Amino acid sequence: MFSLRGLMVASITLGFGLAAQSVPAKHAPESLVEMSSQMRALSQQVAPSVVQVLVSGYGLVDSESGHPVSLLGREKSIGSGVIVDPEGYIVTNAHVIEGAVTIRVVVAGASRPDEEADDPDNLRTVDAKIIGVDRDSDLAVLKIEGTGLHTLQFMNSDRLRQGDLVLAIGAPMGLRNSVSFGIVSSPDRSVGDDNRRVYIQTDASINPGNSGGALVTMDGLLAGLNTFIVSQSGGNEGLGFAIPANAIRDVYRQLRKQGRVSRGEIGIYVQDITFVMAKGLSLARDHGVIVADILPDGPAEHAGLKRRDIILALDGQRIASAGQLENHIYRRPAGDKLELQVLRGQGELIEIIPVVRERQDKSNLLGHLVHPEKNLIARLGILCIEIDKELAALIPELRREYGLIVAGKTAGGQSQFIDLQAGDIIDAVNNSPVALLDTLRSTLSHMQPGDPVVLQIERDGRFQYLAFELDR
């Protein structure tokens, strides 16, 4: 017969039984607690050196009418940057500030002596100016006013190894001072023939807005600058890529010192070896880097390098990809000697010692032709050269054989906030053709502050417009 009293007794007995069998909660292992504490300390140490970059400028916007012609409109974007000098020098990605008219930086730290310097909530927003931009490496250097700012020191990124622990710090989706944790998936990853740069690959969470932020080692050193992700969804999927610190340091020093970047070359074109390539060419190995072309009368030809040579090492360091080799050569100054270990034929090991020369490009050529007093367009803060028949012959891809080639930017002036690059050709201002320096100066002299200026330029064989308002 069912008894309520029996049920109550059974319930009490069962309750005591369960209590007796329960396992008391254990404290987390001391090693994990210590790791958490150290990670927290590291984040607090390095986070004030990473800033949020606020950019306002012009970009292409979709036409609401559905017309196929794109329109220029104002747009705002957010990225990140890293302070690398206590006097206010910041490195970031070139694409973060592309098209910028104004750049402002959100900095953590004291603005007055009586404030707490390390308070992460003590924020201030300051104006930044562009010191230099190098689109080949997707790097830019900014400058803000300040002293004694928190900085990150560059590490030797050649020592980075797969599996190293790293922090990614930046402003993903505009969320300032966000920290994520991961490992180095690959310290020298090439991402395709169209992009010959070498990146650090990491699974630390990186999202839009992280660009220009820091990838930091457990020693608190700058390992790289977070630059892009590979994603099918548009968000983090564990495939993030950062520019290595050694490449950043080299570009930063050159941009700060001379406003442009010089790169080395030895006159070769190299490719990654594939299985099919190795089989078809009867190569001695099915991986590595093969010399596909050698420029006549170049350093490589003079040193004895030949097509189909396989490059195994540079200065004793193993070479795994064409991008890795090119990036190492780019960083070497003219006059340096390289020691290349080469596999020739079916197994002959030889050493080739070419001498590096400066890579010639349009911007380097223009730098030698310009005279600051003669070529200055003061109102825009740019240096221009008039195209004549002799100069046009050196640049055969020109669409028009007239115009003004931008040779560089001055330290001040509105050009700091205009997306003009060395090598751009100014063809017209507000529909008026310009072929002479005096014509451009005269046109600008009749304009008032706030007047719209639209430059028609030729860049890489393509015409486009740059629109902005004159600031003075």
N, C-alpha and C positions, 0 to 999 in steps of 0.2 A: 504494500500500500504506500502510495506517495506521501511523504512526510515533509512538511515545511521545516520542522526542527532539524531533521536529518540533512536537508539541503544546506541549511545554515552551517551546521557542523562541518559538512563536507567542504563548503566554500572556505571556511576559516582554515581548515586543515590544508587545503590546496594552496591557500594564500601563503601560509607559513612555509610550505614546501618550496614554492617558487622563490620566496625571499631567501631561503637558505641556499638555493642553487644560483642566484644572481651573481654576476661577476663585477666586482667594484671597478669604477672607472680608473684608467691608468693615465698618468701624466705623459705628455709627449716626450720622446727621447730627447735628452739634453742636446744632442748634436743638431737636431732639427730646430730647436729653440734658438740655439746659437747661430745657426745659418740664417734664420729669420731675422734675428737681431742685426747681424752683419749686413744682410741685404737692405734692411731699413736704413742703416747708417750710411751705406753706399749711395742709396737713392737721395738721401738728404744732402750728401756731400756734393754730388754732381749736378743735381737738378737746377740749382741757381745759375749754372753756366749755359743752360739751354733756354733760348728765348722764343717767343712767338712773333712771327713776322706777318704784319698786316699790310696788304698791297691793294692800292686802288689805281686802276688804269683803264686802258681801252682794250677791247677784244671783239672778236666776231660773235654776233648774236643771231639767232634764227629769226627770220622774218615771219610775223604773225599772219601775213597775207598768203604765205605759202610760195612767195616768189623765189625763184632759185638763186637770186643774187643775195649774198650775205650782207649784213649791215654792221657798221661799227657802233659799239655802245659802251657805256661805262660798266665796269665790272669790278668786283672785289674778290679777293682770295686770301686764304690763310695758309701759312706754312710755318716752318721752324728754322732756327739757326743756332749756331754754337759760338760762344765767345771764346776766342783763342788768344786774346791779348787783353790785359787789364785796362788798357787805354781805350777799349771799345771797338776793337776789330772783330768782325763776325764773319764766319763762313756759312754759306747756304747754297742751295741749288740754283743754277741759273734759271731753270724753268719756274722757280717760285716767284721771281721778280720780273718775269717776262712781261713786257708791255706796261711796266709800272709808270705811273705819274707821281704818286707819292708812296713812300714806304715808312711805316712806323713799326717800332719794336717794343714789345711788352717785356720789361726787365723786372726780375725779382731782386729786392735788396733796397738798402737805404738810399734815400735821396737827400737826407739831412744828417749831420753828425749825431743828433740826439735820437735817431731812430735805430731800431734793432736791425742790424745788417743782415742777419740770417733768417728773418721772418719771411716764410714763403708766401704769406698773404700780403706782404708789403710790396705792392706792384706799382710800377709807373710806366707810362707810355711815352716814348721819345721818338723824335724824327731820326731817320737814318739816310745816309747818302751812299751812293754806289762808288766804290773805289775802283772796281774792275770786274769784268765779266768774261769768262772763257767758256763758250758754248761747246767747244770740242769735248771738254771734260764735264760739262753741265755744272760748273762751279762759279760762284760769285763771291766777292768780298764786299761787305758793308762796313760803315763806320758810324758809331754813335758817340755823343759826347759823354765822357765819364772817366773816372779814374778808380783804381782799386777794385775793378769788377771781378766777379768769380770767373775763372777760366778752366778749360780742359786742356791738358797737355797731349800732344800727339804721341802715339805709340809707334814702334816700328812694326807696321802691319805685315811685313814679310815673315814675322815670327808667329803670326796668328795660325792656329791649327784647327782642323775639324774637331768639333766636340767642345771647344772652349765655350764657357758660359759668358753671356753678354746681356746687357740691359739696353732697350731701345727707349729713348726719351724724346718726346715732342708734343705736338698738339693735334692728334688725330681727330678729324671731324670738328676741329675748333676747340677740343677739350684740352686746355692748356695744362702743361706739366703732368702729362700722363706717362707712366712707366710700365713697360712690359718686360718679360723675362724669357730668355730662350737660349739656344746654342748656335754656334757657327755650323751651318750645314755644309758649307764649302768656303775656304778662304780665298779662292781665286776662280770664280765661276765666269765663263764666257756665255753669253746668252744668244749668240747668233752672228751670222756673217755680216748683217747690216749694222751691227753694233760691236765694234772690235774692242770696246773697253772691258776691263776685268773688274768684277764686283765681289764683295763678300756676300754670300747667301746665308740667311738666317731664318729660323722659324719664330723668332720673337715677333709679337703682334705689331704689324705696321699697317696703317690705313691712310687714306687721303688726309693731308694735313701734317703727316709725319715727315714729309719731304724737307730735307735740310736739318733734321734733328740728329741727335747723337746716338751712335752705337758705341757702348762703353764696356770696357773689360772689367773684370773683378778687381783690378788694381786701380780703377777709377781713371783710366786713360782712354783717349778718343781713338777707337779702332776704325771708325768709318762714319760716313754721313749717309743716313737713310735717304734713299732716292726714289725707288719705285717698287711696285709689287706686281706679281703675275697672278691674275685672278679671273675666274669666270663669273663671279658674282659682283665684282667691284670692291669687295671688302677683303679682309685678311683671310688667307687660306694657307698660311704657313710658308709662303714663298716670297720673302722680302729680300731686297738687294740694297747694298750700301757701297758707296765709293770708298776704297781703302784709304787709310790715313796717310800713307806715303805719297799717294797721288795728290791728296788734298794739300798737304804741307808744301809740296813743290809748286803747285799752282798758286797757293796763297802767297808764298814769298815773292814770286815773280809779279803777280798782280799788284801787290803792295809796293814793290820797289819800282817797277817800270810800267805798270798799267797794261801789260800784255804778257803772253806766255810764249817763250821760245821752246821748240821741241827738236829733238834729235832724229836723225834718220841715217841709214846706210845705203839706201837705194835698192830695196828689195820689196817684193810682194810675197807674203807667205800665206799658206792655208793649212787648215787642220786635215790630217790624213784620215780618210774613211776606209772601211774594209774594201768597198768596190774600187776605190782609187788605187789602193795598194795592190789589189789583184790585177787590175788593168795595166798598171805601170810596172808590175813585177818588182815592187819595192821590197826592201829587206825587212820591213816591219809594217804592221797595219794600224799604227797609231803614232801620234806625234805631230811634228810641224815640218812641212815641206816647202822648199823655195820654189815658187811657181814662176817668178819673173825677176830679172835683175836689170836695173836701169843702166844703159850704156854710160861708160866713163864715170860711174859712181864709186863710192868707197868700197862696196861689196865686190864689185867687179875687179877693182885694183887689188883687193886682198886675196882674190882667187876663189871666191865663192861661186858655185855653179848652180844652174837650174837642176831640180830633182835632188839636190842635197837635202838631207834631213837634219835639222838642227836639234841636238839633244840637250845642250846646256849653254847658258850664258854666264860667264864669270863663275863657273862652278855650280851654279844653281840650275836644277833640272827644269826644262821648259816643257810644259804639258799642252799648251795651246798657242795658236797664232796671236790671239789677243794678249796673252801674257807676255810674249816676246815683244810685241809692238809697244806695250805699255812700259816695259823696262827700257827700251831704246828711246822712247819719247822723253823719258826723264833724264837722259844723259846730255850734258852740254857738249857743244861742238869742240872737237879736239880730243875727246876721250877715246881711249882704245878699248875695244870689246874683245873678249876671248870667247869665241864660239867653238863649241865641240860639235863636230859635224860627222854624220855617217854618210859615206858616199858609196854608190854602187851596192854590192852585195855584202859589205861588211868592213870597208876601209874606214878607220877612225882617223880623222885629221883635225888639226886646230887651225882656225882662220882668225886673223886679228884685223878687222876693219877699223877705220878711224871715223868717229861720228862727225857728221856735219849738220848744220842747222837746217831744219826743214823749211823750204821756201813756200810761203803761201801769200795770198793777196795782201793780208794785213801787214806781214813782215816787209814786203816790198814797199808798201806805202810809207812805212815808218822811216825808211831811208830817204825818201823823196821830200818829206815835209819840212818846212821852215816855220817855226811857231809864229813869228811876227807877221810873215807874209800870208800864211794860210789860216789864220784864226778867224772864225766867225763868232765874235765875242757874245752876241746876243743869245746864241744857242749853246756856246761853250764847246764847239767842235772845231777840229782841224780838217780842212778839205783841200783837195788837189784838183785842178782843172784837167780834164781829159783832153789830150792832144793826140796827134797821129802816132807819135812815138809810144805814148803810154797805152793807147788803144791796141797797138800791135802786141803788147805784152799780155793783154787780156782778151784773147780772141773770142770768148763767148759773149761779149757785150751785145745787148740788144740794140743799143744806140751808141753811136760814136761821139757822144757829147754828154756833158753833165759834170757833176762834182763828186769825186770819190771821198768818202769819209775815211780819214787816216787815223783818227783817234779822238778822244774826249779830254777836255781840260779837267783839272781837279775840282773846279766849281762850275757853276752854270747849269742851265736847265737840261743839258744833255744827260745829266745824271739820272733823270727821270723819264727819258725818252728812249724807246727801244731802237736806237741807232747802233749799228755795229761797224767796226772797221771793215772796209770793203764794200759797204753799201754805196749806191750811186744815187744821188739826188738829181732827179730829172726836172721836177717842177715844184712850185710852191703855189697852192691855191689856184691851180690850172695855168699858171704862168711859167713857161719853160725857163730854166736857169742853166746856163753853160759857163758862166763866169763868176768868179768870187765876188766881184763888185756888184753884179746883178743881184745875187742873193743878199748881200749886205744892204743894198738899197731897198729891196723889197721889204726886208724885216724892219728897216729904220722907219718906214711909214706906218707901221702897225703899233697899236696901243696895247698895254697890258690887259689881258683878258680876251684879246682878239683870237679867233680860231685860226690855227695853222694846220694845213694838210700838206704833208710832203709826199709826193709820188716818188718812190724809190725803186731801184732794181736790186734785187738780192738773189744770188744764186740763179741768175737767168730768169727771174720771175718778177713782174711788177706788183707792187702792193702800196697801200697807203698807210701813213702814220699820222694820226690826228691828235692834236693837243691844243691847249690854250697857252698863249704867250704869258709868261709870268712877270716880265719886267720890260 
